Amino acid sequence: MQLRPYQTALIDACREALRGHSSVLMQLPTGGGKTAIATQMCATVAAKGRKGAFIVHRQELVDQTVRTFSEFSVPHGIISAGYAPNPTLPIQICSIDTLRARIAAGRWMPRFDFLMWDECHHVAAAGWTKVMQHYPKAKHVGLTATPERLDGKGLRSNFQAMVQGPPTAQLIADGYLVPYRAFAPSTPDLGGVHTKMGDYVRGENEAAMDRPSITGDAVQHYLKHARDKRALAFCVSVAHSQHVVSQFKAAGVVAWHLDGKTDRGERRQAVAAFRRGEIKVLSNVDLFGEGFDVPSADASILLRPTKSLALYLQQCGRVLRPSDGKRHALLLDHAGNIARHGLPDDDREWSLDGREERRKSAGDTAPPVRQCPRCYHCHRPAPTCPACGWSYEAKARQVDEVDGTLEEIDLEAVRRAEKYERLQEQDKAKTLADLIAIGHKRKYQHPEKWAAHLWTARLAKKAAQRA
């Protein structure tokens, strides 16, 4: 397997962290190649004669991991319903449900020296935690794009340290992910929708979103922006998703509904048909927000309002993977999530302490997003719309009074100068400790994490130059 430079750097950073900790979380944006990293690390575990587990939480992820491990000749067995076990092999691909059931029933559990947790933002759930606690002497590595629970709570009780890969914007700039165009044609009225456990109450959310006007708008904008392209629709409930599929079919679009209770065989057949392009819109509920690896998917249709940044980013990330002929991905937001959370490649600081800690360091506001009144394209502040060229009304520029004369402050030039000085200071740092000292001087909330992120990026750049 030929790893990308940043993947190699991230593995090196994780191994360094494991020297001082028993549990480390690896953060890498959706589409950054977490499965490749897992394959490499599990292959290394097997080569050293140790026992390892790669733990997933959905049947599709078991199948997907089996294909990847087989492709790269990683010796593995499978611990999941419907598979014949082979406990003699050094690596086991495990369903969390199967492991959890075995522990609850007091049945035999295999010995593991090393456990990797896919989509580890779920690990704080009681069943996951019991499995983790069953292996107190093993090394644990978690993989996720969004290192916090969907309700915003942190994962510090499960992981002692965190290492981070490059942000989404960098992966897009380097060509590892595709650019995107985002449109928000409609914003739902959520005035009567309450919040429980950090997100909107599902029943009230469904009542607000499962309306013919909203669904019809979603169909029309799919036909306008993504006709004949493969799209994933993310809905609030089963009934909502089924209604969405019905309206797409009525418009002549081949669409299909799936959820967690859909027969396993039907799920496999539908996903295969979607891969081949026979199904154009695959609508789901709580199924494809994580681990769904179909690079040819072109568009995400967001029909589920959420207060969870993690859930929003997971849904957007499903369509950012590159594919032959794919120039950009499409985000069609009918849920108000872009206005709520910002754009998917905005710079974000993650913390093992969760949403509240992030709010303290970054402020409790989403990054600014401008929406074009003509085409509904969402983008960062700019004088014109990048999609259709609409010119926004110019606002009065800031001026300052100096010695009785009016001097215009070129704020952009000031920001450029300040940024240049910061970068110069960072470039002079020769060690990780130097960067940490800079972080403390600037009074960053988490100077160690900030410095570790820059240090990892620097190592990746050097590795790329050597290659």
Secondary structure, DSSP 4 states (H G I P E B T S, - for coil): ----HHHHHHHHHHHHHHTT-SEEEEE--TTS-HHHHHHHHHHHHHHTT--EEEEESSHHHHHHHHHHHHHTT--EEEESTTS---TTSSEEEEEHHHHHHHHHHT------SEEEEETGGGTTSHHHHHHHHT-TTSEEEEEESS-S-TTSB--TTT-SEEEE---HHHHHHTTSS--EEEE-------TT--EETTEE-HHHHHHHH--HHHHHHHHHHHHHHSTTS-EEEE-SSHHHHHHHHHHHHHTT--EEEEETTS-HHHHHHHHHHHHHTS-SEEEEESSSSSS---TT--EEEE----S-HHHHHHHHHTT-S--TT---EEEEESSSHHHHH--TTS-----TTBHHHHHHHH-SSPPP-EE-TTT-EEESS-SB-TTT-PBPPPPPPPEEEETTEEEE--HHHHHHHHHHHHHHHHHT--SHHHHHHHHHHTT-S-HHHHHHHHHHHHHHHHHHHH-
